[in-house]
């Protein structure tokens, strides 16, 4: 029996391009509903670090925000850079997404992290921010915190990062279509869901 095709969405909760892509991604999911099974894969942008981000890196990342804002109209709150001590550390947010997945709330948590980071100038590299967001979206907090801090979940993160590389996802966001044992990279169009949906359908038709 042939298994259903899977569309992997490889992301990092603190990836600014993932935030920019969110409106189009919602359309892609909606238009492909019933055609493919969407599976989220955490790609892991930056390992744990307590070191403050160097000023040059802060300026570089802020410039990415401006580029995305100009290209896509995505809103960003630049107060983040003056009200926090930024760290190049996205693994905590990745673990929070995986802990939320255990409660079937991964996408809800991703959205909460992105909104807190990009609109409310909160720092998702901080445990207390992530715990507050989990509580805000209504997760079982005892279970969430236990999972979030567990060695087992951290290993799951490392395994998932390795898997993302195996399927050829080296940037975020990445889309990879899996049909049986074959994977097909799908180009991300940040402006037009139709182009992505058409590409996915054409690959599916070519393999049927």
C-alpha positions as CSV (number, residue, x, y, z in Angstrom):
1,X,0.0,0.0,0.0
2,X,1.4,3.4,-1.0
3,X,1.9,5.9,1.8
4,X,0.5,9.4,1.6
5,X,2.9,12.1,0.3
6,X,4.4,14.3,3.0
7,X,5.3,17.9,2.7
8,X,8.0,18.7,5.2
9,X,8.1,22.3,6.4
10,X,11.6,22.8,7.9
11,X,11.8,25.9,10.1
12,X,13.3,27.6,13.1
13,X,10.8,29.5,15.4
14,X,13.3,32.5,15.5
15,X,14.0,32.6,11.7
16,X,12.9,36.0,10.4
17,X,12.3,34.6,6.9
18,X,9.9,32.0,8.4
19,X,8.0,34.9,10.0
20,X,7.9,36.7,6.7
21,X,6.7,33.5,5.0
22,X,3.9,32.8,7.4
23,X,0.9,34.4,5.5
24,X,1.8,32.6,2.3
25,X,2.5,29.3,4.2
26,X,-1.0,29.4,5.6
27,X,-2.4,29.7,2.1
28,X,-0.2,26.8,0.9
29,X,-1.4,24.6,3.7
30,X,-5.0,25.4,3.0
31,X,-4.7,24.9,-0.7
32,X,-2.9,21.5,-0.3
33,X,-5.2,20.3,2.4
34,X,-6.3,16.7,1.6
35,X,-3.5,16.4,-1.0
36,X,-0.4,16.1,1.2
37,X,0.2,15.5,4.9
38,X,2.2,18.5,6.4
39,X,4.9,17.6,8.8
40,X,6.9,20.2,10.7
41,X,10.7,19.7,11.1
42,X,12.8,21.8,13.4
43,X,16.0,22.7,11.6
44,X,17.8,24.5,14.4
45,X,19.4,27.8,13.5
46,X,21.8,28.5,16.4
47,X,22.9,26.4,19.4
48,X,22.5,27.3,23.1
49,X,24.6,30.3,24.1
50,X,24.7,32.7,27.1
51,X,27.0,35.1,25.2
52,X,25.5,38.5,24.2
53,X,25.3,38.9,20.5
54,X,28.1,41.1,19.1
55,X,27.0,44.5,17.8
56,X,28.0,43.7,14.2
57,X,25.7,40.6,14.3
58,X,22.8,42.6,15.8
59,X,23.1,45.1,13.0
60,X,23.3,42.4,10.4
61,X,20.2,40.6,11.7
62,X,18.3,43.9,11.9
63,X,19.2,44.6,8.3
64,X,17.6,41.2,7.4
65,X,14.5,42.4,9.1
66,X,14.5,45.6,7.1
67,X,15.0,43.6,3.9
68,X,12.1,41.3,4.6
69,X,9.9,44.2,5.7
70,X,10.7,46.0,2.4
71,X,10.2,42.9,0.3
72,X,7.1,41.4,1.9
73,X,5.6,44.1,4.1
74,X,6.2,41.9,7.2
75,X,6.0,43.9,10.5
76,X,8.9,44.0,12.9
77,X,9.4,45.7,16.3
78,X,12.9,47.1,16.3
79,X,12.5,47.9,20.0
80,X,13.7,44.3,20.6
81,X,17.3,45.5,20.0
82,X,17.3,48.1,22.7
83,X,15.0,46.4,25.3
84,X,16.8,43.0,25.4
85,X,20.3,41.5,25.5
86,X,20.1,39.4,22.3
87,X,21.9,36.1,22.1
88,X,22.5,34.0,19.1
89,X,20.6,31.1,20.6
90,X,17.5,29.6,19.0
91,X,17.7,26.0,20.3
92,X,15.5,27.0,23.4
93,X,12.7,28.1,21.1
94,X,13.2,24.9,19.0
95,X,12.8,22.8,22.2
96,X,9.7,24.8,23.1
97,X,8.1,24.0,19.8
98,X,8.9,20.3,20.2
99,X,7.5,20.3,23.7
100,X,4.3,21.9,22.4
101,X,4.2,19.2,19.6
102,X,3.8,16.6,22.4
103,X,0.5,18.4,23.2
104,X,-0.5,18.8,19.5
105,X,0.2,22.5,19.7
106,X,3.4,23.0,17.6
107,X,2.0,25.5,15.1
108,X,0.3,27.4,17.9
109,X,3.6,27.7,19.8
110,X,5.5,28.6,16.7
111,X,3.0,31.5,16.1
112,X,3.2,32.6,19.7
113,X,7.0,32.7,19.7
114,X,7.1,34.6,16.4
115,X,4.6,37.2,17.5
116,X,6.3,37.6,20.9
117,X,9.7,38.1,19.2
118,X,8.8,40.2,16.2
119,X,5.9,42.2,17.4
120,X,6.2,42.4,21.2
121,X,10.0,42.7,21.4
122,X,10.3,39.7,23.8
123,X,13.4,37.4,23.7
124,X,12.5,33.7,22.9
125,X,16.1,32.8,23.8
126,X,15.0,33.1,27.5
127,X,13.4,30.2,29.3
128,X,11.0,32.5,31.2
129,X,9.6,34.0,27.9
130,X,9.0,30.5,26.5
131,X,7.3,29.2,29.6
132,X,5.1,32.3,29.7
133,X,4.1,31.7,26.1
134,X,3.3,28.1,26.7
135,X,1.1,29.1,29.6
136,X,-0.5,31.8,27.5
137,X,-1.6,29.4,24.8
138,X,-3.1,27.0,27.3
139,X,-0.6,24.1,27.5
140,X,-0.3,21.8,30.4
141,X,2.5,23.6,32.2
142,X,3.7,20.7,34.3
143,X,4.0,18.5,31.3
144,X,5.4,21.3,29.1
145,X,8.2,22.2,31.5
146,X,9.2,18.6,32.2
147,X,9.4,17.9,28.4
148,X,11.1,21.2,27.7
149,X,13.9,20.6,30.1
150,X,14.4,16.9,29.4
151,X,17.5,15.3,28.0
152,X,15.2,13.1,25.8
153,X,13.6,16.1,24.1
154,X,17.0,17.8,23.6
155,X,18.1,14.5,21.9
156,X,15.0,14.7,19.7
157,X,16.0,18.2,18.7
158,X,19.4,17.0,17.6
159,X,18.0,14.1,15.8
160,X,15.5,16.3,13.9
161,X,18.2,18.8,13.0
162,X,20.2,15.8,11.5
163,X,17.1,14.6,9.7
164,X,16.5,18.1,8.2
165,X,20.0,18.0,6.7
166,X,19.5,14.5,5.4
167,X,16.5,15.6,3.3
168,X,18.5,18.5,1.9
169,X,17.0,21.4,4.0
170,X,20.0,23.7,4.6
171,X,18.1,26.9,5.0
172,X,14.8,28.1,6.6
173,X,12.1,27.9,5.7
174,X,12.5,24.9,3.4
175,X,9.9,22.7,1.8
176,X,10.6,19.1,0.9
177,X,8.1,16.8,-0.7
178,X,8.4,13.1,0.2
179,X,6.8,10.5,-2.0
180,X,7.5,7.0,-0.8
181,X,11.3,6.8,-0.4
182,X,12.0,9.8,-2.7
183,X,12.3,13.5,-1.6
184,X,11.9,16.5,-3.8
185,X,12.9,20.0,-2.8
186,X,10.2,22.5,-3.4
187,X,11.1,26.1,-4.1
188,X,9.8,28.6,-1.5
189,X,8.0,31.6,-3.1
190,X,7.6,34.2,-0.4
191,X,5.0,36.1,-2.3
192,X,2.8,33.6,-4.1
193,X,1.3,30.5,-2.7
194,X,-0.1,29.5,-6.1
195,X,3.4,28.9,-7.5
196,X,4.3,26.5,-4.7
197,X,1.0,24.7,-4.8
198,X,1.4,24.3,-8.6
199,X,4.9,22.9,-8.2
200,X,3.8,20.4,-5.6
201,X,0.9,19.2,-7.7
202,X,3.1,18.9,-10.7
203,X,5.6,16.7,-8.8
204,X,2.8,14.6,-7.5
205,X,1.3,14.1,-11.0
206,X,4.7,13.2,-12.4
207,X,5.1,10.5,-9.8
208,X,1.6,9.0,-10.1
